[in-house]
Amino acid sequence: MMSRGVAAVLGIEMALVALALSGCAGTPGTWFTPSRPTISVTATASCPAVLGSARDVPDRSGGSGKLLPDSRQPTAALVCSYKNRDLASQTQLGAEGSRELASVINKIDLAKPKGNFNCPALFDEVTIMAFQFGHADDVDLWWNASGCQTLDNGRLGAFEGANPSFYEAFQNTYARLVPAATR
């Protein structure tokens, strides 16, 4: 029989393990855990010159099961690429380009990564994409564009490893639509 002291310690340890695991789970239904602080970008404005302490974008997905809202078509997009937290390039996309990029993004598999991955070097390369959807708030995406790459909307995330919808379809479409991209 266990003493009350041992049972209390085991109970605390089990509670801490449960808390740690719940923190790893991210938002219900996804493996991704968003970071803070966030930064918002407006699709019809200019890119911020520096990222400052930002580590992600706020969730403005409207609860969609995709990275971007499914029910609406974007009318414009702004792509802001950063190296070492400083703006390296910005590209405005019109309705046609923003719709094509949004369509490919919404086809990215959001499943939890499986297996082991050997990632290339991690540099401070980030791209923020802001999509305008008429009168609603713009929806931003945060792309960690080096190392084990991820793309997220502040709630849901996609992982590049073993995910052809990310490393083929999305990245190829992005490279074609955003010519300043040197990925």
C-alpha positions in Angstrom: 0.0 0.0 0.0 1.3 3.5 -0.9 1.7 6.2 1.7 -0.3 9.4 1.3 2.9 11.3 0.6 3.9 9.0 -2.3 0.3 9.1 -3.7 0.2 12.9 -3.5 3.6 13.1 -5.3 2.4 10.6 -8.0 -0.8 12.6 -8.4 1.1 15.8 -8.9 3.4 14.2 -11.4 0.5 12.7 -13.4 -1.2 16.1 -13.4 2.0 17.8 -14.7 2.3 15.2 -17.4 -1.3 15.7 -18.4 -0.8 19.5 -18.5 2.3 19.1 -20.6 0.6 16.9 -23.0 -2.4 19.1 -23.3 0.0 22.0 -24.1 1.6 20.0 -26.9 -1.8 19.2 -28.4 -2.4 22.8 -29.6 -5.9 23.7 -30.6 -8.4 20.8 -30.6 -8.3 18.9 -33.8 -4.8 20.0 -34.7 -1.2 19.2 -33.7 -0.1 22.9 -34.1 0.6 25.2 -31.2 0.6 28.9 -32.1 3.3 31.3 -30.8 3.1 34.7 -29.3 3.4 37.7 -29.7 1.6 38.1 -33.0 1.6 40.6 -35.8 -1.1 41.6 -38.2 -0.6 42.7 -41.8 -3.1 44.4 -44.1 -3.2 43.1 -47.7 -3.7 46.6 -49.2 -1.0 48.3 -47.2 2.8 48.0 -47.1 4.7 45.3 -45.2 6.1 46.2 -41.8 9.8 47.0 -42.1 10.7 44.7 -39.2 9.1 41.8 -37.4 10.2 42.9 -34.0 9.4 40.3 -31.4 6.5 38.7 -33.4 6.5 34.9 -33.7 3.1 34.3 -35.4 -0.1 35.9 -36.7 -3.4 36.1 -34.9 -6.2 33.6 -35.7 -8.7 35.2 -38.1 -9.7 32.0 -39.8 -13.3 32.2 -38.7 -13.1 28.6 -37.4 -12.5 27.1 -40.8 -10.9 23.7 -41.0 -8.5 25.1 -43.6 -5.8 27.6 -43.4 -7.9 30.2 -45.2 -11.7 30.7 -45.2 -13.3 28.2 -47.6 -16.5 30.1 -48.3 -15.0 33.3 -49.7 -12.6 34.2 -52.4 -9.7 36.6 -51.7 -9.7 39.9 -53.6 -6.0 40.7 -53.0 -2.9 39.5 -51.1 0.3 40.9 -49.8 3.4 38.8 -49.4 6.1 40.0 -47.0 9.4 38.1 -46.8 11.8 38.6 -44.0 15.4 37.7 -43.4 16.9 38.1 -39.9 13.6 39.9 -38.9 14.1 42.7 -41.6 11.9 43.0 -44.7 13.6 41.5 -47.7 10.8 41.8 -50.3 7.2 42.5 -50.7 4.8 41.5 -53.5 1.2 42.5 -54.1 -1.1 39.9 -55.7 -4.3 40.9 -57.5 -7.5 38.9 -57.3 -6.4 36.2 -59.8 -3.0 35.5 -58.2 -4.4 35.7 -54.6 -7.2 33.2 -55.5 -4.8 30.8 -57.1 -2.4 30.9 -54.1 -5.3 30.6 -51.6 -6.7 27.6 -53.5 -3.4 25.8 -53.3 -2.9 26.7 -49.7 -6.3 25.3 -48.8 -5.3 22.0 -50.4 -2.3 21.6 -48.1 -2.6 18.5 -45.8 -2.8 19.6 -42.2 -2.3 16.2 -40.7 0.0 15.7 -37.8 3.6 15.0 -39.0 4.6 11.3 -38.6 8.0 9.8 -38.5 11.4 11.4 -38.0 12.7 14.3 -40.0 16.2 15.6 -40.7 15.7 19.2 -41.3 18.0 21.6 -43.2 19.6 24.5 -41.4 17.2 26.9 -39.6 17.7 30.5 -40.6 15.5 33.4 -39.6 13.5 33.4 -42.8 9.8 34.2 -42.4 7.1 35.1 -44.9 3.8 36.6 -43.9 0.9 36.4 -46.4 -2.1 38.7 -45.9 -5.3 37.8 -47.8 -8.1 40.3 -48.2 -11.6 38.9 -48.2 -13.9 41.8 -49.1 -15.3 43.5 -46.0 -14.1 40.9 -43.5 -10.8 41.1 -41.6 -7.8 40.1 -43.6 -6.5 36.6 -42.8 -2.7 36.3 -42.3 -0.5 33.3 -42.7 3.0 32.8 -41.1 5.5 30.7 -43.0 8.6 29.6 -41.2 10.5 29.3 -44.5 13.6 27.4 -43.4 14.5 24.4 -41.3 11.5 22.2 -40.8 9.1 24.5 -42.5 5.6 25.2 -41.3 2.7 27.4 -42.5 0.0 28.5 -40.1 -2.9 30.9 -39.6 -2.5 31.3 -35.8 -4.7 28.3 -35.1 -4.0 25.5 -37.7 -0.7 24.6 -39.1 0.9 22.5 -41.9 4.3 20.8 -41.9 6.5 20.5 -44.9 8.1 17.1 -44.2 6.5 14.1 -46.0 3.8 16.5 -47.3 3.9 16.9 -51.1 0.9 19.3 -51.0 3.3 21.6 -49.1 6.7 21.1 -50.7 5.4 20.6 -54.3 2.1 22.2 -54.9 2.3 25.2 -52.5 6.0 26.0 -52.9 5.9 25.7 -56.7 2.8 27.9 -57.0 4.3 30.4 -54.6 7.6 30.6 -56.5 5.7 31.2 -59.8 3.4 33.9 -58.4 6.0 35.7 -56.2 9.0 36.1 -58.5 11.2 37.8 -55.8 11.1 34.5 -53.9 14.4 32.8 -53.8 13.5 29.5 -52.0 
